[in-house]
């Protein structure tokens, strides 16, 4: 049972990671900086609960604020470039953050132990959940409460003017700019929101794994972040969730018996899915079908 609850936790945290990239991709930009924001949230939240003895929720709030502030600071210079240059710039930022934590050493003595980040050896003893008597089920519920709140907020945003502006910028920057939309402000705002979500996800990741180190926040994690919303589709947030379940639940855990062959299968299935469903697993047409299936009477009444 603990295995399945652990898998549910992994899916929840990776859903937050994917949603952080979802916000940026809405504007038509591909950013590989999400792993860096995720790492900042993980280390900040872990240090606050372990070294500062903070409660978890305030620590997550600070991690979200710092993740968002960093994303905002990175967004202004990075989002002035496009395409391949943006990918290179954001990848460089993510690697800079990873190397910073590789060299970051800040430990305090607690009895016979030294606790805190210790460079390449990572950050151990992040034991907020077990020390406060949380069960695996309670941790999973807590993670998914946060995931549901974030998904609901983004779902609501997609249906407001803010979501329409994001999509307009992603579809045609020149037309959006001619309509009076500040392109830079929209892109930086999307990057900031993505940084906030990644910071929360990183904080949760640190506490359910209890041990983090720099290698966990490399290019592979950044690639997962953008793969989830691209594979799932950008028409709504549920596509990202479905993609995370498919990749983490089926490809990575369900096919664990295949060993390293999963990597080849993963790449092949992603290529196949993108050719068969180029707009994602849940595109606009699929979303419309779900709406008609869920609210058929309302549709007929409106007709």
JORA-V45833 format. One record per residue. N is the residue number from 1. NEAR is the number of other ideal C-beta (glycine too) atoms within 8 Angstrom. D_LAST is the distance of its C-alpha to the last C-alpha in Angstrom with 1 decimal. Layout:
BEGIN
N,NEAR,D_LAST
N,NEAR,D_LAST
END
This chain:
BEGIN
1,4,48.3
2,6,49.4
3,6,48.6
4,7,44.9
5,12,44.7
6,9,46.4
7,11,43.8
8,11,41.0
9,13,42.8
10,9,43.1
11,12,39.4
12,14,38.6
13,13,41.0
14,14,40.0
15,14,36.3
16,16,37.5
17,16,39.4
18,18,36.5
19,15,34.2
20,18,37.0
21,15,36.8
22,15,32.9
23,14,33.1
24,15,35.6
25,14,33.8
26,12,30.7
27,11,32.8
28,8,34.0
29,13,37.4
30,9,39.2
31,14,41.6
32,14,44.2
33,15,45.4
34,18,43.3
35,16,46.2
36,15,48.5
37,17,46.3
38,19,46.0
39,15,49.8
40,15,50.3
41,21,48.2
42,15,50.1
43,15,53.5
44,15,52.9
45,19,51.3
46,15,54.0
47,13,56.8
48,13,55.5
49,14,55.4
50,14,58.5
51,9,60.8
52,8,59.5
53,5,58.6
54,9,55.2
55,6,52.5
56,11,49.7
57,6,46.8
58,9,48.8
59,15,50.0
60,15,46.5
61,8,45.5
62,12,48.5
63,18,47.7
64,14,44.2
65,10,45.6
66,12,48.3
67,20,45.9
68,13,43.6
69,10,46.5
70,12,48.0
71,16,44.7
72,12,44.5
73,7,48.1
74,13,47.5
75,12,44.3
76,10,45.8
77,7,48.3
78,14,46.5
79,12,43.2
80,6,45.0
81,8,45.4
82,5,42.9
83,7,42.6
84,5,45.7
85,8,47.7
86,14,45.2
87,11,45.4
88,8,49.2
89,11,49.3
90,14,47.2
91,12,49.0
92,8,52.3
93,12,51.1
94,17,50.2
95,10,53.5
96,9,55.3
97,13,53.8
98,15,54.8
99,9,58.3
100,8,58.6
101,12,58.1
102,9,60.4
103,7,63.1
104,9,62.0
105,7,64.5
106,8,64.4
107,9,65.9
108,8,67.3
109,6,69.8
110,6,68.7
111,4,71.9
112,2,72.9
113,7,69.6
114,8,68.3
115,10,64.5
116,11,62.1
117,13,61.1
118,11,64.0
119,8,63.2
120,7,62.8
121,6,63.3
122,10,60.0
123,15,59.1
124,9,60.0
125,9,60.1
126,14,56.6
127,8,56.6
128,11,54.6
129,10,52.6
130,8,55.6
131,6,57.9
132,6,55.5
133,5,54.9
134,9,51.4
135,6,50.5
136,9,48.6
137,7,45.7
138,8,45.7
139,13,45.8
140,12,42.8
141,8,40.9
142,9,42.0
143,14,40.9
144,10,37.5
145,8,36.9
146,13,37.5
147,11,35.3
148,8,32.4
149,8,33.0
150,12,33.2
151,13,30.1
152,8,28.1
153,8,29.5
154,12,28.6
155,10,25.1
156,8,24.7
157,9,26.4
158,9,24.1
159,6,21.2
160,8,23.4
161,5,24.9
162,7,27.9
163,11,25.9
164,8,24.4
165,11,27.9
166,13,29.4
167,9,27.0
168,12,27.6
169,15,31.3
170,11,31.1
171,7,29.2
172,7,31.3
173,8,34.2
174,6,35.3
175,9,31.9
176,13,31.6
177,9,35.2
178,6,34.7
179,7,31.9
180,4,34.5
181,10,33.9
182,5,37.1
183,10,37.0
184,9,40.1
185,7,38.9
186,14,35.5
187,14,37.3
188,12,40.0
189,8,37.6
190,14,35.8
191,19,39.2
192,13,40.3
193,10,37.3
194,17,38.1
195,17,41.7
196,14,40.9
197,15,39.0
198,18,41.7
199,21,44.4
200,16,42.8
201,15,42.5
202,18,46.1
203,18,47.4
204,15,45.8
205,13,47.1
206,16,50.6
207,14,50.7
208,11,49.4
209,8,51.6
210,11,54.6
211,9,56.2
212,12,54.9
213,9,56.6
214,12,56.0
215,6,55.3
216,8,52.1
217,14,50.5
218,12,51.1
219,10,49.2
220,6,47.9
221,13,46.1
222,16,44.6
223,9,43.5
224,12,41.7
225,16,40.0
226,14,38.3
227,12,37.8
228,18,35.6
229,17,32.7
230,10,33.2
231,15,33.1
232,16,30.3
233,14,28.1
234,11,27.4
235,11,23.6
236,9,24.3
237,11,27.3
238,9,26.9
239,17,27.9
240,14,31.2
241,12,31.8
242,11,31.1
243,16,33.5
244,15,36.2
245,10,36.0
246,11,36.3
247,15,39.3
248,13,41.1
249,12,40.4
250,10,40.6
251,13,42.5
252,11,45.0
253,9,45.6
254,7,44.5
255,10,46.6
256,8,49.5
257,4,51.8
258,8,51.4
259,6,53.2
260,6,53.2
261,7,51.4
262,12,48.2
263,7,48.5
264,8,48.4
265,11,45.6
266,11,43.7
267,8,44.0
268,8,43.1
269,9,40.0
270,10,38.8
271,8,39.4
272,8,37.7
273,10,34.6
274,10,34.4
275,6,34.8
276,6,32.2
277,9,29.8
278,6,30.8
279,8,28.1
280,15,28.9
281,13,28.1
282,12,24.9
283,12,23.4
284,7,20.0
285,6,18.6
286,11,20.0
287,11,18.7
288,8,15.1
289,8,15.8
290,8,17.3
291,9,14.4
292,9,12.1
293,6,15.1
294,6,15.9
295,7,12.6
296,8,10.6
297,6,9.8
298,7,8.6
299,10,6.2
300,7,5.0
301,6,5.4
302,5,3.8
303,4,0.0
END
